[in-house]
Amino acid sequence: MTIEDRDEASVVTHALARDELSNLRDVETEQVAFRKGLVRLGRICGYEIIDGRMETEYVSIQTPLTDTMGERVKGLDDVVIVNVLRAATPFVEGLLKAFPRARQGVISASRDEEAGMTEDGSFPITVDYVKLPEIRPEDTVIVADPMLATGSTMEAVLEEILSGPEPEDLIVLSAVAAPPGLVRLNEAFPDVELLTVSIDEKLDDDGYIVPGLGDAGDRAFRTT
């Protein structure tokens, strides 16, 4: 099993996931390689979610030679992937390689950097756009955002998602996460699984993850 359950979150420990994250952290990794790395990391995480969190069932199969029993993953048609714009776009592209039949949603949410962090370590959040498919009780919903820092943005995103019917499983997936954001979300949404590739050391005074990987959106789309 390459998902480890820890106190703060579940962590994808697959060697390829750790390798891709190291490439993403490297300041020398330029835009195209960074985007491709997020795609690959999303695909790896998707496969790990299938292996570690989804059930299988035995089915009868007719081969060219005889009848036999096979195994299939249950629930692949009941997956919703929510893209938290914009940094998650290549991350979601990778997830869709693992879940090609997933229904997709988009939420544009961003923190007010100019306002700065409040005394409780959060940021004011603006939600500009929400477009979600129908979410059913039997669904597995994966909310993807490469960076989970203060948890302020994700808290606003989850409030939007949970304003309707609650799915059977709700997973927040990140590449890197900081302890304050994990604490915030665990307190606000105890039934939501937090899944990341790395729990990083801390947030700096500006609310950025350390060691982190920089601004994932800027690095992926070559903006500043």
C-alpha positions in Angstrom: 0.0 0.0 0.0 1.5 3.3 -1.0 -1.0 5.6 0.8 -0.1 6.1 4.5 -2.7 7.3 6.9 -1.2 9.9 9.3 -2.7 12.1 11.9 -2.9 15.2 9.7 -3.6 13.6 6.4 -3.2 10.6 4.2 0.1 10.7 2.2 0.9 9.2 -1.2 4.3 7.6 -0.7 4.7 5.9 -4.1 8.3 6.3 -5.3 7.3 7.8 -8.6 5.1 10.4 -6.9 8.1 11.4 -4.7 10.3 11.6 -7.7 7.9 13.8 -9.6 7.5 16.1 -6.6 11.2 16.5 -6.4 11.3 17.7 -10.0 8.5 20.1 -9.3 10.2 21.6 -6.3 13.4 22.3 -8.3 13.7 25.9 -9.2 15.5 24.9 -12.4 12.4 23.0 -13.7 11.0 25.3 -16.5 7.4 25.8 -17.5 6.8 22.9 -19.9 8.6 20.4 -17.7 6.7 21.8 -14.7 3.3 21.4 -16.4 4.1 17.9 -17.6 5.3 17.0 -14.1 2.0 18.1 -12.6 0.2 15.9 -15.2 2.3 12.9 -14.4 1.8 13.5 -10.7 -2.0 13.7 -11.1 -2.0 10.4 -13.0 0.0 8.7 -10.3 -2.2 10.0 -7.5 -5.3 8.9 -9.5 -4.0 5.4 -9.8 -3.2 5.4 -6.1 -6.7 6.5 -5.2 -8.0 3.6 -7.3 -5.7 1.1 -5.6 -6.1 2.4 -2.1 -9.6 3.8 -1.8 -11.8 2.0 -4.4 -13.3 -1.5 -4.1 -13.1 -4.2 -6.8 -15.5 -7.0 -7.7 -15.2 -10.4 -9.4 -16.8 -10.8 -12.8 -17.3 -13.6 -15.3 -15.2 -13.2 -18.5 -15.2 -15.1 -21.7 -11.7 -15.3 -23.1 -10.9 -16.6 -26.6 -10.4 -20.0 -25.0 -12.6 -20.4 -22.0 -14.7 -18.9 -19.2 -12.8 -17.4 -16.3 -13.1 -14.9 -13.5 -11.7 -11.4 -13.6 -11.6 -8.4 -11.3 -13.0 -4.9 -12.1 -12.9 -1.6 -10.1 -16.2 -0.6 -8.8 -17.4 3.0 -9.0 -15.3 4.3 -11.9 -18.5 5.8 -13.5 -19.3 7.5 -10.2 -16.3 9.9 -9.9 -16.4 13.7 -10.0 -13.2 15.7 -10.3 -13.4 19.3 -9.3 -10.7 21.6 -10.8 -9.8 24.5 -8.5 -8.6 27.1 -11.1 -6.1 27.7 -12.3 -3.1 25.8 -10.9 -5.0 22.5 -10.8 -5.6 22.3 -14.6 -2.6 20.2 -15.5 -3.0 18.2 -12.2 -6.6 17.4 -13.3 -5.4 16.5 -16.7 -3.3 13.7 -15.1 -6.2 12.6 -12.9 -8.4 12.2 -16.0 -5.9 9.7 -17.4 -6.8 7.5 -14.4 -10.5 8.4 -14.4 -11.3 9.0 -18.1 -15.1 8.8 -17.5 -15.2 11.2 -14.6 -17.6 14.0 -14.5 -15.9 17.4 -14.1 -16.6 20.6 -12.2 -14.8 23.9 -12.0 -14.5 26.4 -9.2 -12.5 29.6 -9.5 -11.5 30.7 -6.1 -8.6 32.9 -5.0 -7.2 34.5 -1.9 -6.7 38.3 -1.6 -2.9 38.5 -1.4 -3.0 42.3 -0.8 -5.2 42.0 2.2 -2.7 39.6 3.8 -3.2 36.9 6.4 -5.6 37.6 9.2 -4.8 37.0 12.9 -6.2 33.4 12.6 -3.9 32.6 9.7 -6.6 32.7 7.0 -7.0 34.9 3.9 -10.1 36.6 2.5 -11.4 34.4 -0.4 -13.2 35.4 -3.5 -15.2 32.8 -5.4 -15.7 34.0 -9.0 -17.2 31.0 -10.8 -18.8 27.7 -9.9 -19.9 25.1 -12.4 -20.5 21.6 -10.9 -22.1 18.5 -12.3 -24.8 16.8 -10.3 -23.2 15.2 -7.3 -25.0 12.0 -6.1 -24.7 10.2 -2.8 -22.9 7.3 -4.4 -20.2 9.5 -5.9 -16.5 9.8 -5.1 -15.6 13.5 -5.4 -11.9 14.4 -5.8 -11.1 18.1 -5.3 -7.7 18.9 -6.9 -5.4 21.8 -6.0 -1.6 21.3 -6.0 -1.1 23.7 -3.0 -2.9 23.4 0.3 -1.4 26.3 2.3 -3.6 28.1 4.9 -6.7 26.0 3.8 -8.7 29.2 3.2 -9.3 28.7 -0.5 -10.1 25.0 0.0 -12.5 25.8 2.8 -14.5 28.1 0.5 -14.4 25.5 -2.3 -15.7 22.7 0.0 -18.5 25.0 1.3 -19.7 25.3 -2.3 -19.5 21.6 -3.0 -21.3 20.6 0.2 -24.1 23.1 -0.3 -25.8 20.3 -2.2 -26.1 16.6 -1.6 -23.1 15.1 0.1 -21.2 12.4 -1.8 -20.2 9.0 -0.3 -16.5 10.0 -0.4 -14.9 13.4 -0.7 -11.2 13.6 -1.2 -9.1 16.8 -1.2 -5.9 16.1 -3.3 -2.8 18.2 -3.2 0.8 17.9 -4.2 2.1 19.7 -1.1 0.3 20.7 2.1 1.2 22.8 5.2 0.1 21.8 8.7 -2.0 24.9 9.4 -4.2 24.2 6.3 -4.6 20.6 7.3 -5.6 21.6 10.8 -8.1 24.1 9.5 -9.8 21.6 7.1 -9.8 18.8 9.6 -11.6 21.0 12.1 -14.1 22.4 9.6 -14.7 19.1 7.6 -13.8 16.1 9.7 -15.5 13.7 7.2 -13.4 14.9 4.2 -10.2 12.9 3.4 -7.1 15.0 3.0 -4.7 13.3 0.6 -1.3 14.8 -0.3 2.1 13.8 -1.6 4.0 15.8 1.1 3.2 17.4 4.4 5.7 20.3 4.3 7.3 22.1 7.2 5.4 25.3 7.6 4.0 28.5 6.1 6.1 31.7 5.9 4.9 35.1 7.0 3.2 35.6 3.6 1.3 32.3 3.8 3.4 30.4 1.3 4.4 26.8 1.9 8.0 26.1 2.9 9.8 24.3 1.3 6.9 24.1 -1.2 7.4 24.5 -4.9 6.7 28.1 -5.5 3.5 29.4 -7.1 2.2 26.4 -9.0 0.0 28.6 -11.2 2.7 31.0 -12.2 5.2 28.2 -12.8 2.7 26.2 -14.9 1.5 29.1 -17.0 4.6 31.3 -17.0 3.0 34.3 -15.3 4.2 36.4 -12.3 
